Amino acid sequence: DWWIAVEAGVDGKADLTKPAGAGEENQRSQTRRTQARNNPNQDPTVSLVDEARALGIPLSTTLEASLRVRVKAERDRRWQEENREGIEQYNAMIERYGVFSDDVRLF
């Protein structure tokens, strides 16, 4: 991560600042993005990562959050596929017989 803590503030929390040379890094990132746009063989991911860094987007936590969403979606999809037959049978039973509270509920 390119942010560093420099000193504790009044409330005891660390103040965050960009390290020395961050402006130069920003300029280099801008140059790489310009070069990437002008080079059709350049991997677009490189410029995207550079831009995310320049905007202060934390790459590791963003990747982790995205992976959590994708992994959960894939697990859910596989669970539904593995249990498709049982779900269809259950739904057919409910369609035919209803649920136990059909006569009790007020909505």
PyMOL commands that place a pseudoatom at each C-alpha (Angstrom):
pseudoatom trace, name=CA, resn=ASP, resi=1, chain=A, elem=C, hetatm=0, pos=[0.000, 0.000, 0.000]
pseudoatom trace, name=CA, resn=TRP, resi=2, chain=A, elem=C, hetatm=0, pos=[1.445, 3.371, -0.919]
pseudoatom trace, name=CA, resn=TRP, resi=3, chain=A, elem=C, hetatm=0, pos=[0.013, 5.312, 2.052]
pseudoatom trace, name=CA, resn=ILE, resi=4, chain=A, elem=C, hetatm=0, pos=[2.116, 5.631, 5.193]
pseudoatom trace, name=CA, resn=ALA, resi=5, chain=A, elem=C, hetatm=0, pos=[1.370, 6.807, 8.728]
pseudoatom trace, name=CA, resn=VAL, resi=6, chain=A, elem=C, hetatm=0, pos=[3.546, 9.730, 9.728]
pseudoatom trace, name=CA, resn=GLU, resi=7, chain=A, elem=C, hetatm=0, pos=[2.529, 10.628, 13.262]
pseudoatom trace, name=CA, resn=ALA, resi=8, chain=A, elem=C, hetatm=0, pos=[-0.297, 10.307, 15.748]
pseudoatom trace, name=CA, resn=GLY, resi=9, chain=A, elem=C, hetatm=0, pos=[-2.826, 13.115, 15.640]
pseudoatom trace, name=CA, resn=VAL, resi=10, chain=A, elem=C, hetatm=0, pos=[-4.527, 14.839, 18.567]
pseudoatom trace, name=CA, resn=ASP, resi=11, chain=A, elem=C, hetatm=0, pos=[-7.075, 12.042, 18.885]
pseudoatom trace, name=CA, resn=GLY, resi=12, chain=A, elem=C, hetatm=0, pos=[-4.331, 9.383, 18.968]
pseudoatom trace, name=CA, resn=LYS, resi=13, chain=A, elem=C, hetatm=0, pos=[-5.106, 8.120, 15.480]
pseudoatom trace, name=CA, resn=ALA, resi=14, chain=A, elem=C, hetatm=0, pos=[-2.394, 8.134, 12.842]
pseudoatom trace, name=CA, resn=ASP, resi=15, chain=A, elem=C, hetatm=0, pos=[-2.483, 10.874, 10.238]
pseudoatom trace, name=CA, resn=LEU, resi=16, chain=A, elem=C, hetatm=0, pos=[-2.032, 9.446, 6.768]
pseudoatom trace, name=CA, resn=THR, resi=17, chain=A, elem=C, hetatm=0, pos=[-0.090, 11.101, 4.025]
pseudoatom trace, name=CA, resn=LYS, resi=18, chain=A, elem=C, hetatm=0, pos=[1.398, 10.187, 0.681]
pseudoatom trace, name=CA, resn=PRO, resi=19, chain=A, elem=C, hetatm=0, pos=[5.069, 9.294, 0.791]
pseudoatom trace, name=CA, resn=ALA, resi=20, chain=A, elem=C, hetatm=0, pos=[7.724, 11.590, -0.623]
pseudoatom trace, name=CA, resn=GLY, resi=21, chain=A, elem=C, hetatm=0, pos=[7.747, 11.460, -4.408]
pseudoatom trace, name=CA, resn=ALA, resi=22, chain=A, elem=C, hetatm=0, pos=[4.054, 10.572, -4.661]
pseudoatom trace, name=CA, resn=GLY, resi=23, chain=A, elem=C, hetatm=0, pos=[3.519, 13.462, -7.061]
pseudoatom trace, name=CA, resn=GLU, resi=24, chain=A, elem=C, hetatm=0, pos=[6.292, 12.073, -9.248]
pseudoatom trace, name=CA, resn=GLU, resi=25, chain=A, elem=C, hetatm=0, pos=[4.668, 8.630, -9.125]
pseudoatom trace, name=CA, resn=ASN, resi=26, chain=A, elem=C, hetatm=0, pos=[1.360, 10.192, -10.114]
pseudoatom trace, name=CA, resn=GLN, resi=27, chain=A, elem=C, hetatm=0, pos=[3.083, 11.806, -13.109]
pseudoatom trace, name=CA, resn=ARG, resi=28, chain=A, elem=C, hetatm=0, pos=[4.680, 8.469, -14.059]
pseudoatom trace, name=CA, resn=SER, resi=29, chain=A, elem=C, hetatm=0, pos=[1.278, 6.761, -13.784]
pseudoatom trace, name=CA, resn=GLN, resi=30, chain=A, elem=C, hetatm=0, pos=[-0.243, 9.412, -16.019]
pseudoatom trace, name=CA, resn=THR, resi=31, chain=A, elem=C, hetatm=0, pos=[2.534, 8.891, -18.559]
pseudoatom trace, name=CA, resn=ARG, resi=32, chain=A, elem=C, hetatm=0, pos=[2.022, 5.098, -18.475]
pseudoatom trace, name=CA, resn=ARG, resi=33, chain=A, elem=C, hetatm=0, pos=[-1.722, 5.548, -18.966]
pseudoatom trace, name=CA, resn=THR, resi=34, chain=A, elem=C, hetatm=0, pos=[-1.102, 7.809, -21.957]
pseudoatom trace, name=CA, resn=GLN, resi=35, chain=A, elem=C, hetatm=0, pos=[1.380, 5.319, -23.398]
pseudoatom trace, name=CA, resn=ALA, resi=36, chain=A, elem=C, hetatm=0, pos=[-1.061, 2.442, -22.799]
pseudoatom trace, name=CA, resn=ARG, resi=37, chain=A, elem=C, hetatm=0, pos=[-3.795, 4.271, -24.699]
pseudoatom trace, name=CA, resn=ASN, resi=38, chain=A, elem=C, hetatm=0, pos=[-1.408, 4.829, -27.591]
pseudoatom trace, name=CA, resn=ASN, resi=39, chain=A, elem=C, hetatm=0, pos=[-0.099, 1.240, -27.622]
pseudoatom trace, name=CA, resn=PRO, resi=40, chain=A, elem=C, hetatm=0, pos=[-2.727, -1.272, -28.837]
pseudoatom trace, name=CA, resn=ASN, resi=41, chain=A, elem=C, hetatm=0, pos=[-0.563, -4.192, -27.658]
pseudoatom trace, name=CA, resn=GLN, resi=42, chain=A, elem=C, hetatm=0, pos=[-0.435, -2.946, -24.033]
pseudoatom trace, name=CA, resn=ASP, resi=43, chain=A, elem=C, hetatm=0, pos=[-2.471, -4.925, -21.524]
pseudoatom trace, name=CA, resn=PRO, resi=44, chain=A, elem=C, hetatm=0, pos=[-5.382, -2.640, -20.470]
pseudoatom trace, name=CA, resn=THR, resi=45, chain=A, elem=C, hetatm=0, pos=[-5.142, -4.024, -16.934]
pseudoatom trace, name=CA, resn=VAL, resi=46, chain=A, elem=C, hetatm=0, pos=[-1.840, -2.192, -16.430]
pseudoatom trace, name=CA, resn=SER, resi=47, chain=A, elem=C, hetatm=0, pos=[-3.381, 1.219, -17.009]
pseudoatom trace, name=CA, resn=LEU, resi=48, chain=A, elem=C, hetatm=0, pos=[-6.415, 0.302, -14.906]
pseudoatom trace, name=CA, resn=VAL, resi=49, chain=A, elem=C, hetatm=0, pos=[-4.209, -0.693, -11.976]
pseudoatom trace, name=CA, resn=ASP, resi=50, chain=A, elem=C, hetatm=0, pos=[-2.154, 2.487, -12.364]
pseudoatom trace, name=CA, resn=GLU, resi=51, chain=A, elem=C, hetatm=0, pos=[-5.303, 4.593, -12.393]
pseudoatom trace, name=CA, resn=ALA, resi=52, chain=A, elem=C, hetatm=0, pos=[-6.701, 2.816, -9.331]
pseudoatom trace, name=CA, resn=ARG, resi=53, chain=A, elem=C, hetatm=0, pos=[-3.455, 3.469, -7.476]
pseudoatom trace, name=CA, resn=ALA, resi=54, chain=A, elem=C, hetatm=0, pos=[-3.463, 7.122, -8.550]
pseudoatom trace, name=CA, resn=LEU, resi=55, chain=A, elem=C, hetatm=0, pos=[-7.022, 7.475, -7.220]
pseudoatom trace, name=CA, resn=GLY, resi=56, chain=A, elem=C, hetatm=0, pos=[-6.051, 5.905, -3.895]
pseudoatom trace, name=CA, resn=ILE, resi=57, chain=A, elem=C, hetatm=0, pos=[-8.186, 2.798, -4.349]
pseudoatom trace, name=CA, resn=PRO, resi=58, chain=A, elem=C, hetatm=0, pos=[-6.819, 0.021, -2.118]
pseudoatom trace, name=CA, resn=LEU, resi=59, chain=A, elem=C, hetatm=0, pos=[-6.131, -2.821, -4.558]
pseudoatom trace, name=CA, resn=SER, resi=60, chain=A, elem=C, hetatm=0, pos=[-5.834, -5.698, -2.089]
pseudoatom trace, name=CA, resn=THR, resi=61, chain=A, elem=C, hetatm=0, pos=[-9.101, -4.967, -0.265]
pseudoatom trace, name=CA, resn=THR, resi=62, chain=A, elem=C, hetatm=0, pos=[-10.898, -4.264, -3.539]
pseudoatom trace, name=CA, resn=LEU, resi=63, chain=A, elem=C, hetatm=0, pos=[-9.713, -7.584, -4.982]
pseudoatom trace, name=CA, resn=GLU, resi=64, chain=A, elem=C, hetatm=0, pos=[-10.669, -9.428, -1.796]
pseudoatom trace, name=CA, resn=ALA, resi=65, chain=A, elem=C, hetatm=0, pos=[-14.164, -7.907, -1.769]
pseudoatom trace, name=CA, resn=SER, resi=66, chain=A, elem=C, hetatm=0, pos=[-14.669, -8.727, -5.437]
pseudoatom trace, name=CA, resn=LEU, resi=67, chain=A, elem=C, hetatm=0, pos=[-13.474, -12.292, -4.939]
pseudoatom trace, name=CA, resn=ARG, resi=68, chain=A, elem=C, hetatm=0, pos=[-15.833, -12.753, -1.983]
pseudoatom trace, name=CA, resn=VAL, resi=69, chain=A, elem=C, hetatm=0, pos=[-18.784, -11.703, -4.151]
pseudoatom trace, name=CA, resn=ARG, resi=70, chain=A, elem=C, hetatm=0, pos=[-17.728, -13.910, -7.078]
pseudoatom trace, name=CA, resn=VAL, resi=71, chain=A, elem=C, hetatm=0, pos=[-16.995, -16.944, -4.870]
pseudoatom trace, name=CA, resn=LYS, resi=72, chain=A, elem=C, hetatm=0, pos=[-20.360, -16.617, -3.099]
pseudoatom trace, name=CA, resn=ALA, resi=73, chain=A, elem=C, hetatm=0, pos=[-22.190, -16.303, -6.417]
pseudoatom trace, name=CA, resn=GLU, resi=74, chain=A, elem=C, hetatm=0, pos=[-20.439, -19.405, -7.778]
pseudoatom trace, name=CA, resn=ARG, resi=75, chain=A, elem=C, hetatm=0, pos=[-21.133, -21.397, -4.590]
pseudoatom trace, name=CA, resn=ASP, resi=76, chain=A, elem=C, hetatm=0, pos=[-24.804, -20.388, -4.750]
pseudoatom trace, name=CA, resn=ARG, resi=77, chain=A, elem=C, hetatm=0, pos=[-25.043, -21.319, -8.429]
pseudoatom trace, name=CA, resn=ARG, resi=78, chain=A, elem=C, hetatm=0, pos=[-23.458, -24.726, -7.819]
pseudoatom trace, name=CA, resn=TRP, resi=79, chain=A, elem=C, hetatm=0, pos=[-25.653, -25.383, -4.767]
pseudoatom trace, name=CA, resn=GLN, resi=80, chain=A, elem=C, hetatm=0, pos=[-28.771, -24.597, -6.776]
pseudoatom trace, name=CA, resn=GLU, resi=81, chain=A, elem=C, hetatm=0, pos=[-27.626, -26.863, -9.599]
pseudoatom trace, name=CA, resn=GLU, resi=82, chain=A, elem=C, hetatm=0, pos=[-26.761, -29.704, -7.210]
pseudoatom trace, name=CA, resn=ASN, resi=83, chain=A, elem=C, hetatm=0, pos=[-30.130, -29.368, -5.443]
pseudoatom trace, name=CA, resn=ARG, resi=84, chain=A, elem=C, hetatm=0, pos=[-32.256, -28.521, -8.502]
pseudoatom trace, name=CA, resn=GLU, resi=85, chain=A, elem=C, hetatm=0, pos=[-34.153, -31.820, -8.457]
pseudoatom trace, name=CA, resn=GLY, resi=86, chain=A, elem=C, hetatm=0, pos=[-35.024, -31.589, -4.751]
pseudoatom trace, name=CA, resn=ILE, resi=87, chain=A, elem=C, hetatm=0, pos=[-36.099, -27.953, -5.106]
pseudoatom trace, name=CA, resn=GLU, resi=88, chain=A, elem=C, hetatm=0, pos=[-38.342, -28.851, -8.055]
pseudoatom trace, name=CA, resn=GLN, resi=89, chain=A, elem=C, hetatm=0, pos=[-39.913, -31.720, -6.067]
pseudoatom trace, name=CA, resn=TYR, resi=90, chain=A, elem=C, hetatm=0, pos=[-40.490, -29.459, -3.055]
pseudoatom trace, name=CA, resn=ASN, resi=91, chain=A, elem=C, hetatm=0, pos=[-42.061, -26.772, -5.230]
pseudoatom trace, name=CA, resn=ALA, resi=92, chain=A, elem=C, hetatm=0, pos=[-44.327, -29.371, -6.875]
pseudoatom trace, name=CA, resn=MET, resi=93, chain=A, elem=C, hetatm=0, pos=[-45.440, -30.589, -3.423]
pseudoatom trace, name=CA, resn=ILE, resi=94, chain=A, elem=C, hetatm=0, pos=[-46.217, -27.021, -2.296]
pseudoatom trace, name=CA, resn=GLU, resi=95, chain=A, elem=C, hetatm=0, pos=[-48.070, -26.382, -5.558]
pseudoatom trace, name=CA, resn=ARG, resi=96, chain=A, elem=C, hetatm=0, pos=[-50.180, -29.486, -5.015]
pseudoatom trace, name=CA, resn=TYR, resi=97, chain=A, elem=C, hetatm=0, pos=[-50.781, -29.365, -1.249]
pseudoatom trace, name=CA, resn=GLY, resi=98, chain=A, elem=C, hetatm=0, pos=[-49.966, -25.766, -0.249]
pseudoatom trace, name=CA, resn=VAL, resi=99, chain=A, elem=C, hetatm=0, pos=[-48.175, -24.855, 2.965]
pseudoatom trace, name=CA, resn=PHE, resi=100, chain=A, elem=C, hetatm=0, pos=[-49.322, -25.666, 6.505]
pseudoatom trace, name=CA, resn=SER, resi=101, chain=A, elem=C, hetatm=0, pos=[-50.203, -22.049, 7.295]
pseudoatom trace, name=CA, resn=ASP, resi=102, chain=A, elem=C, hetatm=0, pos=[-52.422, -21.353, 4.276]
pseudoatom trace, name=CA, resn=ASP, resi=103, chain=A, elem=C, hetatm=0, pos=[-55.545, -21.456, 6.466]
pseudoatom trace, name=CA, resn=VAL, resi=104, chain=A, elem=C, hetatm=0, pos=[-53.974, -19.480, 9.333]
pseudoatom trace, name=CA, resn=ARG, resi=105, chain=A, elem=C, hetatm=0, pos=[-52.159, -16.525, 7.814]
pseudoatom trace, name=CA, resn=LEU, resi=106, chain=A, elem=C, hetatm=0, pos=[-53.883, -13.174, 7.472]
pseudoatom trace, name=CA, resn=PHE, resi=107, chain=A, elem=C, hetatm=0, pos=[-52.134, -11.892, 4.330]
for i in range(1, 107): cmd.bond("trace and resi %d" % i, "trace and resi %d" % (i + 1))
show_as sticks, trace
zoom trace
